């Protein structure tokens, strides 16, 4: 049940007929793995923590740098050279002590990644390289856990939801086959700060919808943003029968 403090804290979203108490209870019972505590991970963790997701796990092996402060809104000058995962977890705890927040200060890979994904109700990919995204996607497909994926660079962003529990739905690798191309990162191409906030907020909204079982998620759809023109486009996504990750599913 919800405590009196929780009823007060979440009162504005409890007023929403789409959510109500049952949806809030689903959020409270959920465990979400957030991989990446940077420009996307900061708003995702803060919004999901504020919304009352009962257990957050934040994983990132980086430390806060001066160049991060332009867009990674959970960090302050005093956080420089401290672990991002721990500092973001503390920021969420200070905002909402009603929930549990764990920090993993090492890179999630191999068996450790598989175990964390399998224990999660949902995974939010806030990373910035294809190798990690592919590994997260494969772990989510293997464990049957929905994945909320986001990316932002320069002034362009994208967000989608991959849930292969649903029949004939694509996974991330159906959209981006492994080509061996090098990643283009923000440190090389640049990024405008509010863009990562916009994409991260979209990821948080999609996570809430999937966890609470409300609305229509972005499963089977890719949302693209050109922030310089403030134009959103939507693409339909189809499952690739030859996908090496999900192609063998029935």
C-alpha positions as CSV (number, residue, x, y, z in Angstrom):
1,X,0.0,0.0,0.0
2,X,1.0,3.7,-0.3
3,X,1.9,5.5,2.9
4,X,0.5,8.9,3.9
5,X,3.8,10.5,2.8
6,X,3.7,8.7,-0.6
7,X,0.1,9.8,-1.1
8,X,1.1,13.4,-0.5
9,X,4.4,13.2,-2.5
10,X,2.8,11.7,-5.6
11,X,-0.6,13.5,-5.2
12,X,-0.3,15.3,-8.6
13,X,0.1,12.2,-10.6
14,X,-2.3,10.2,-8.5
15,X,-5.0,12.7,-9.8
16,X,-4.4,11.4,-13.3
17,X,-7.0,8.8,-14.3
18,X,-4.5,7.0,-16.5
19,X,-2.3,6.3,-13.4
20,X,-4.3,6.4,-10.2
21,X,-3.3,4.3,-7.2
22,X,-2.8,1.0,-9.1
23,X,-0.4,2.6,-11.5
24,X,1.5,4.2,-8.6
25,X,1.7,0.8,-6.9
26,X,3.2,-0.7,-10.0
27,X,5.9,2.0,-10.0
28,X,6.6,1.4,-6.4
29,X,7.1,-2.3,-7.0
30,X,9.4,-1.9,-10.0
31,X,13.1,-2.1,-10.2
32,X,14.8,-0.1,-13.0
33,X,18.4,-0.4,-14.2
34,X,19.8,2.8,-15.6
35,X,23.0,2.2,-17.6
36,X,24.8,5.5,-17.9
37,X,24.8,8.5,-15.5
38,X,25.6,11.2,-18.0
39,X,23.4,13.7,-19.9
40,X,20.6,11.2,-20.4
41,X,21.0,9.2,-17.2
42,X,20.7,12.3,-15.0
43,X,17.2,13.4,-16.0
44,X,16.0,9.7,-16.3
45,X,17.1,9.0,-12.7
46,X,15.7,12.2,-11.3
47,X,12.3,11.9,-13.0
48,X,11.9,8.2,-12.2
49,X,13.0,8.8,-8.7
50,X,10.6,11.7,-8.4
51,X,7.8,9.6,-9.8
52,X,8.2,6.9,-7.2
53,X,9.9,4.0,-9.0
54,X,10.6,1.9,-5.9
55,X,14.2,0.7,-6.7
56,X,16.7,2.3,-9.1
57,X,20.1,0.9,-10.0
58,X,22.5,3.4,-11.6
59,X,25.5,2.0,-13.3
60,X,28.5,4.1,-14.7
61,X,32.2,3.8,-14.3
62,X,33.1,7.4,-15.1
63,X,33.9,10.3,-12.9
64,X,32.4,13.8,-13.1
65,X,34.5,16.2,-15.3
66,X,34.2,19.9,-15.8
67,X,32.9,19.5,-19.3
68,X,30.0,17.4,-18.0
69,X,28.5,20.3,-16.0
70,X,27.1,22.0,-19.1
71,X,24.4,19.3,-19.5
72,X,24.6,16.6,-16.7
73,X,22.1,18.4,-14.5
74,X,22.5,16.3,-11.3
75,X,26.1,17.3,-10.8
76,X,27.7,20.4,-9.2
77,X,31.2,21.9,-9.1
78,X,31.8,20.1,-5.8
79,X,31.2,16.7,-7.5
80,X,34.3,17.1,-9.8
81,X,36.4,13.9,-9.9
82,X,33.8,11.9,-7.9
83,X,32.0,8.8,-9.3
84,X,29.0,9.7,-11.4
85,X,26.9,6.7,-10.3
86,X,27.3,7.5,-6.6
87,X,26.7,11.2,-7.0
88,X,23.6,10.7,-9.1
89,X,22.3,8.1,-6.7
90,X,22.8,10.5,-3.8
91,X,21.0,13.3,-5.8
92,X,18.0,11.1,-6.3
93,X,18.0,9.9,-2.6
94,X,18.1,13.5,-1.4
95,X,15.0,14.3,-3.5
96,X,13.1,11.2,-2.6
97,X,14.1,9.2,0.5
98,X,11.1,6.9,0.0
99,X,12.8,4.8,-2.6
100,X,15.9,2.6,-2.8
101,X,18.8,3.8,-5.1
102,X,21.9,1.6,-5.7
103,X,25.1,2.8,-7.4
104,X,27.4,0.6,-9.5
105,X,30.7,2.3,-10.1
106,X,32.1,-0.2,-12.5
107,X,31.3,-1.0,-16.2
108,X,28.5,-3.5,-16.5
109,X,29.4,-6.3,-18.8
110,X,29.3,-10.1,-19.1
111,X,27.7,-12.0,-16.3
112,X,27.3,-8.9,-14.1
113,X,25.3,-7.2,-16.9
114,X,23.1,-10.3,-17.4
115,X,22.4,-10.5,-13.7
116,X,21.4,-6.9,-13.3
117,X,19.2,-7.0,-16.4
118,X,17.5,-10.2,-15.3
119,X,16.7,-8.6,-11.9
120,X,15.2,-5.5,-13.4
121,X,11.6,-4.8,-14.4
122,X,12.9,-2.5,-17.2
123,X,16.2,-1.2,-18.4
124,X,17.0,2.4,-19.6
125,X,20.0,2.6,-21.9
126,X,21.6,6.0,-21.4
127,X,25.0,5.1,-22.9
128,X,27.0,6.6,-25.7
129,X,28.5,3.7,-27.7
130,X,27.2,1.0,-29.8
131,X,29.2,-1.9,-28.2
132,X,27.5,-1.3,-24.9
133,X,24.1,-0.7,-26.5
134,X,24.3,-4.0,-28.3
135,X,25.3,-5.8,-25.1
136,X,22.4,-4.3,-23.2
137,X,20.0,-5.1,-26.0
138,X,21.1,-8.8,-26.1
139,X,20.8,-9.1,-22.3
140,X,17.3,-7.6,-22.4
141,X,16.2,-10.0,-25.2
142,X,17.6,-13.0,-23.4
143,X,15.9,-12.0,-20.1
144,X,12.7,-10.8,-21.6
145,X,13.0,-7.3,-20.1
146,X,11.8,-4.2,-21.9
147,X,14.4,-1.7,-23.0
148,X,14.0,2.1,-23.3
149,X,16.7,3.4,-25.6
150,X,17.8,7.0,-26.1
151,X,20.6,8.8,-27.9
152,X,21.6,12.5,-28.4
153,X,24.4,14.2,-30.2
154,X,25.0,17.7,-31.7
155,X,21.3,18.9,-32.0
156,X,19.7,15.6,-32.9
157,X,18.2,12.9,-30.6
158,X,16.1,9.7,-30.8
159,X,14.2,7.5,-28.4
160,X,12.4,4.2,-28.7
161,X,11.2,1.2,-26.7
162,X,12.1,-2.3,-27.5
163,X,10.0,-5.0,-25.9
164,X,10.5,-8.5,-27.5
165,X,8.0,-10.0,-25.1
166,X,5.4,-8.7,-27.6
167,X,5.0,-10.8,-30.7
168,X,6.9,-9.7,-33.8
169,X,8.4,-6.6,-32.2
170,X,12.0,-5.6,-33.1
171,X,15.0,-5.3,-30.8
172,X,17.6,-2.6,-31.0
173,X,19.8,-4.6,-33.3
174,X,17.1,-4.9,-35.8
175,X,17.4,-1.1,-36.2
176,X,21.2,-0.9,-36.0
177,X,23.1,-4.0,-37.3
178,X,26.6,-4.4,-36.1
179,X,28.8,-2.8,-38.8
180,X,32.1,-2.2,-37.0
181,X,31.8,1.6,-37.6
182,X,33.4,3.8,-34.9
183,X,31.2,5.7,-32.5
184,X,30.8,9.4,-32.8
185,X,30.7,10.8,-29.2
186,X,29.8,14.2,-27.7
187,X,33.4,14.8,-26.9
188,X,34.1,14.8,-30.6
189,X,31.0,16.1,-32.2
190,X,29.5,18.3,-29.4
191,X,26.0,18.4,-28.0
192,X,23.6,21.2,-26.8
193,X,22.7,20.8,-23.2
194,X,18.8,21.0,-23.3
195,X,18.7,18.3,-26.0
196,X,19.8,15.5,-23.6
197,X,17.3,16.8,-21.1
198,X,14.5,16.5,-23.7
199,X,15.5,13.0,-24.7
200,X,16.1,11.9,-21.2
201,X,12.7,13.2,-20.1
202,X,11.1,11.2,-23.0
203,X,12.9,8.1,-21.9
204,X,11.6,8.6,-18.3
205,X,8.1,9.1,-19.6
206,X,8.3,5.9,-21.7
207,X,9.6,4.0,-18.7
208,X,6.7,5.2,-16.5
209,X,4.2,4.2,-19.2
210,X,5.6,0.7,-19.6
211,X,5.9,0.1,-15.9
212,X,2.5,1.4,-15.0
213,X,0.8,-0.2,-18.0
214,X,-0.7,3.0,-19.3
215,X,-0.8,4.9,-22.6
216,X,0.8,3.8,-25.8
217,X,4.5,3.2,-25.7
218,X,7.1,3.7,-28.5
219,X,7.4,-0.1,-29.1
220,X,7.7,-0.5,-32.8
221,X,8.3,3.2,-33.3
222,X,11.4,5.5,-33.4
223,X,11.0,9.1,-32.4
224,X,13.5,11.5,-34.0
225,X,14.2,15.1,-32.9
226,X,15.9,17.9,-34.7
227,X,16.3,20.4,-31.9
228,X,17.6,23.2,-34.1
229,X,14.4,23.2,-36.0
230,X,12.3,21.8,-33.1
231,X,10.9,19.1,-35.4
232,X,9.8,15.6,-34.3
233,X,9.6,12.8,-36.8
234,X,8.4,9.2,-36.3
235,X,9.5,6.1,-38.1
236,X,7.9,2.7,-37.9
237,X,10.2,-0.1,-36.9
238,X,9.9,-3.7,-38.2
239,X,11.5,-6.8,-36.8
240,X,14.4,-8.2,-38.9
241,X,13.8,-12.0,-39.3
242,X,17.6,-12.3,-39.9
243,X,18.5,-10.4,-36.7
244,X,21.3,-12.3,-34.9
245,X,19.8,-11.4,-31.5
246,X,16.0,-11.8,-31.9
247,X,15.6,-13.4,-35.3
248,X,15.2,-16.9,-33.9
249,X,12.3,-16.0,-31.6
250,X,8.9,-17.4,-32.4
